[in-house]
Amino acid sequence: MSLIGWPTPDPVVPSEAHPVLAGAAKAASAAFRRARAEFTRARLAETGRTGADGTASMRLDLLVEAAIAEVAEEHRVNLLSEEIGFVDRGSATTLVADPVDGTANAAAGVPLSAFAGTLAVDGAPVEALTCWLDTGRCWHAVAGRPTGYRTTGRRELDGAAVSLLRPHERNAEPWWRISRRAGRIRILSTSCLEAALVAEGSTDAFLDAGSDTHRIVDLAAALVMLPASGGVVLDLHGRALEIDPDLHRRWSGVVAATPELGEELLTAALG
């Protein structure tokens, strides 16, 4: 299989972003670009080890994560990332990273993947940066401060534009309950990017309809971004969303434009 030929632009990182987040995003983008220039699609998708989250690590994941780990080491902050797990440097600050969210898309050449980084201080998420790797577009948010973008403000599920994780046999019924009521369904296979699109008002909601697929690295940036833009992040079963070094923990995350829409999604999915 061939190389992925088109160039990847540098991320457009806001000047006010924390140096750790800015450095991690730039390192991730550069490593992503190098990997796709050097390796074929098949080799980018090769798996040779199991990550800290218990799933297979693709070559692309490992190459991008290694670049992010160097940034965390340079700044002497802890790192929580899906392949390497938790690297404890005794700091109050932890960089929570999803190096390539949507790796299967990226390795195949589908231009829907993202880097997502969140700074947590004493376990509380305080700042987030999500970068769309194929375009360089970035979303930045700081806890307690409004963003320059807003959600759609939609409150009702009926007729809403909803992104969903793909259905599994174990959650087919709630998946179809949501999809029958929504006005539009999208499956982009990149949770961090889909959450950012809810935050900026491009779509109304994104959720895992009960398959318990999300790890905290998939949702950490949304925990900062959505409250800052008028939205909400919930778990389908009411579990607290916590920055936890144990990447085997899973959630069915619900990202919605408003608390009212979030509650409707919970009700519809639970039947």
Wavefront OBJ file of the C-alpha trace (Angstrom):
o trace
v 0.000 0.000 0.000
v 1.228 3.480 -0.877
v 2.416 6.392 1.196
v -0.097 9.097 2.100
v 1.036 11.828 -0.210
v -0.546 15.093 0.818
v 1.270 17.384 3.282
v 0.035 18.059 6.812
v 0.090 21.744 7.844
v 1.450 23.066 11.102
v -1.227 23.459 13.791
v -2.616 26.969 14.262
v -2.065 27.073 18.016
v -3.494 30.123 19.844
v -0.760 32.312 21.309
v -2.326 32.092 24.774
v -2.088 28.291 24.950
v 0.105 26.930 27.739
v 3.635 26.105 26.509
v 3.192 22.414 27.370
v 0.026 22.139 25.265
v 1.456 24.235 22.440
v 4.680 22.229 22.381
v 2.837 18.897 22.492
v 0.527 19.865 19.633
v 3.406 21.023 17.446
v 5.454 17.912 18.242
v 2.478 15.659 17.496
v 1.839 17.356 14.170
v 5.485 17.147 13.101
v 5.740 13.469 14.059
v 2.462 12.747 12.275
v 3.790 14.419 9.126
v 7.091 12.513 9.243
v 5.400 9.175 9.822
v 3.074 9.530 6.855
v 5.958 10.597 4.631
v 8.119 7.642 5.682
v 5.748 4.689 6.096
v 3.116 3.094 3.904
v -0.489 2.869 5.049
v 0.000 -0.784 5.935
v 3.075 -0.082 8.071
v 1.410 2.868 9.850
v -1.373 0.499 10.893
v 0.926 -2.320 12.067
v 0.483 -3.341 15.700
v 3.371 -4.777 17.659
v 2.423 -4.205 21.294
v -0.474 -3.571 23.627
v -0.922 -0.094 25.047
v -1.651 0.893 28.639
v -5.360 0.975 27.811
v -5.334 -2.712 26.888
v -5.790 -2.217 23.144
v -3.307 -2.773 20.314
v -0.973 0.151 19.553
v -0.499 1.093 15.914
v 2.912 2.234 14.718
v 1.492 5.711 14.078
v 0.270 5.972 17.688
v 3.695 5.089 19.048
v 5.636 7.475 16.819
v 3.447 10.464 17.671
v 3.283 9.609 21.366
v 7.089 9.433 21.572
v 7.312 13.032 20.346
v 4.747 14.182 22.919
v 6.577 12.328 25.697
v 9.716 14.354 24.930
v 7.767 17.584 25.450
v 6.388 16.370 28.793
v 9.879 15.366 29.891
v 11.336 18.725 28.841
v 8.762 20.578 30.961
v 9.038 18.068 33.836
v 5.288 17.404 33.985
v 3.583 14.051 34.420
v 2.189 12.353 31.329
v -0.961 10.266 30.946
v -1.239 8.899 27.415
v -3.067 5.936 25.931
v -0.046 3.854 24.888
v 2.608 4.620 27.496
v 0.157 5.039 30.370
v 1.093 7.215 33.352
v 4.584 8.677 33.718
v 4.896 10.156 37.213
v 7.453 12.945 37.584
v 6.172 14.098 40.960
v 4.571 17.194 39.451
v 1.184 18.658 40.379
v 0.593 19.069 36.634
v -0.224 16.221 34.263
v -0.442 16.353 30.489
v -3.339 14.078 29.511
v -2.851 13.235 25.840
v -4.554 11.374 23.058
v -1.696 11.492 20.527
v -3.758 10.445 17.495
v -7.470 10.153 18.093
v -8.808 8.341 15.047
v -5.637 6.406 14.290
v -7.387 3.965 11.956
v -8.623 6.913 9.907
v -5.182 8.515 9.847
v -3.301 5.347 8.891
v -5.716 4.726 6.022
v -5.478 8.289 4.736
v -8.955 9.362 5.883
v -8.421 13.014 6.952
v -10.315 12.780 10.240
v -7.956 12.498 13.203
v -6.842 14.769 16.010
v -4.334 15.419 18.752
v -5.986 16.267 22.059
v -4.105 17.502 25.109
v -5.406 18.548 28.502
v -3.514 19.991 31.458
v -4.724 18.702 34.807
v -3.520 20.256 38.065
v -3.941 18.060 41.141
v -6.311 15.917 39.089
v -8.565 18.761 37.886
v -8.609 19.567 34.133
v -7.782 23.258 33.689
v -6.844 23.805 30.025
v -7.326 21.905 26.769
v -6.148 22.027 23.185
v -7.502 19.879 20.354
v -5.869 20.015 16.918
v -7.259 18.545 13.703
v -4.092 16.982 12.335
v -4.938 17.085 8.626
v -5.910 20.763 8.598
v -4.014 22.395 11.489
v -7.258 23.795 12.902
v -7.228 24.036 16.717
v -9.702 24.528 19.549
v -8.445 25.928 22.852
v -10.231 26.404 26.168
v -9.391 27.322 29.763
v -11.618 26.212 32.623
v -13.765 29.028 33.985
v -13.291 31.264 30.933
v -15.729 31.571 28.007
v -14.377 30.557 24.616
v -14.619 32.412 21.313
v -17.032 29.775 20.053
v -20.382 28.505 21.342
v -22.490 25.389 21.014
v -25.701 25.447 18.968
v -27.754 25.758 22.152
v -30.086 23.002 21.001
v -32.216 21.440 23.749
v -34.229 18.744 21.941
v -33.088 15.433 20.485
v -35.815 15.231 17.833
v -34.310 16.573 14.613
v -30.848 17.142 16.135
v -27.539 16.563 14.328
v -25.835 13.802 16.321
v -22.494 12.072 15.935
v -22.269 8.522 17.263
v -19.647 5.883 17.787
v -20.304 2.944 15.495
v -22.852 0.475 16.909
v -21.856 -2.785 18.559
v -24.078 -5.762 19.183
v -24.100 -4.913 22.896
v -25.572 -1.448 22.328
v -27.584 -1.846 19.129
v -30.937 -0.997 20.700
v -29.929 2.345 22.301
v -27.959 3.232 19.147
v -31.091 2.840 17.023
v -33.294 4.668 19.549
v -31.050 7.720 19.227
v -30.672 7.500 15.449
v -34.428 7.209 14.816
v -35.076 10.498 16.593
v -32.108 12.502 15.320
v -32.386 14.551 12.150
v -28.873 13.684 11.009
v -26.379 11.007 12.064
v -22.627 11.098 11.504
v -19.975 8.510 12.339
v -16.553 10.171 12.054
v -14.578 7.757 14.281
v -12.629 10.464 16.096
v -14.158 11.308 19.473
v -11.942 14.299 20.324
v -12.643 16.016 17.015
v -16.357 15.255 17.284
v -16.464 16.795 20.765
v -14.753 19.938 19.434
v -17.367 20.196 16.684
v -20.105 20.148 19.333
v -18.284 22.864 21.287
v -18.085 25.176 18.282
v -21.685 24.618 17.164
v -21.050 22.564 14.024
v -23.171 19.713 15.385
v -25.506 19.307 18.342
v -24.183 16.253 20.153
v -21.789 13.329 20.147
v -22.108 10.171 22.199
v -21.246 6.586 22.806
v -24.693 5.000 23.108
v -23.729 2.542 25.809
v -20.754 0.568 24.481
v -18.385 1.833 27.228
v -15.609 2.534 24.729
v -14.240 5.893 25.893
v -11.135 6.248 28.034
v -10.456 9.441 29.940
v -7.944 10.535 27.272
v -10.861 10.588 24.784
v -12.945 12.895 26.972
v -10.502 15.020 29.001
v -10.355 17.919 26.518
v -14.147 17.982 26.277
v -14.349 18.340 30.070
v -12.759 21.778 29.673
v -14.062 22.774 26.253
v -17.784 22.040 26.594
v -18.527 23.887 29.865
v -16.580 26.865 28.500
v -18.725 26.974 25.359
v -22.136 26.329 26.923
v -22.303 22.553 26.674
v -22.005 19.535 28.926
v -20.156 16.219 29.191
v -21.917 13.330 30.921
v -21.627 9.588 31.302
v -24.582 7.478 30.215
v -24.596 5.593 33.512
v -23.892 8.559 35.784
v -20.284 7.681 36.565
v -17.955 10.511 37.496
v -15.542 11.512 34.730
v -12.162 11.600 36.465
v -8.534 12.036 35.462
v -7.450 8.558 36.493
v -4.095 6.924 35.625
v -5.942 3.614 35.165
v -6.623 3.599 31.422
v -8.594 0.365 31.658
v -11.518 2.404 33.006
v -14.205 3.099 30.411
v -17.131 5.485 30.014
v -20.033 5.929 27.607
v -19.441 9.646 27.150
v -22.219 12.031 26.117
v -21.195 15.441 24.741
v -24.118 17.790 24.175
v -24.795 21.414 23.282
v -26.871 21.963 26.442
v -27.619 20.161 29.706
v -31.207 19.707 28.500
v -30.103 17.916 25.319
v -27.654 15.851 27.341
v -30.438 14.650 29.631
v -32.667 13.817 26.638
v -29.893 11.741 25.141
v -29.428 9.867 28.412
v -33.141 9.150 28.659
v -33.422 8.019 25.036
v -30.345 5.784 25.193
v -31.407 4.144 28.451
v -34.898 3.519 27.096
l 1 2 3 4 5 6 7 8 9 10 11 12 13 14 15 16 17 18 19 20 21 22 23 24 25 26 27 28 29 30 31 32 33 34 35 36 37 38 39 40 41 42 43 44 45 46 47 48 49 50 51 52 53 54 55 56 57 58 59 60 61 62 63 64 65 66 67 68 69 70 71 72 73 74 75 76 77 78 79 80 81 82 83 84 85 86 87 88 89 90 91 92 93 94 95 96 97 98 99 100 101 102 103 104 105 106 107 108 109 110 111 112 113 114 115 116 117 118 119 120 121 122 123 124 125 126 127 128 129 130 131 132 133 134 135 136 137 138 139 140 141 142 143 144 145 146 147 148 149 150 151 152 153 154 155 156 157 158 159 160 161 162 163 164 165 166 167 168 169 170 171 172 173 174 175 176 177 178 179 180 181 182 183 184 185 186 187 188 189 190 191 192 193 194 195 196 197 198 199 200 201 202 203 204 205 206 207 208 209 210 211 212 213 214 215 216 217 218 219 220 221 222 223 224 225 226 227 228 229 230 231 232 233 234 235 236 237 238 239 240 241 242 243 244 245 246 247 248 249 250 251 252 253 254 255 256 257 258 259 260 261 262 263 264 265 266 267 268 269 270 271
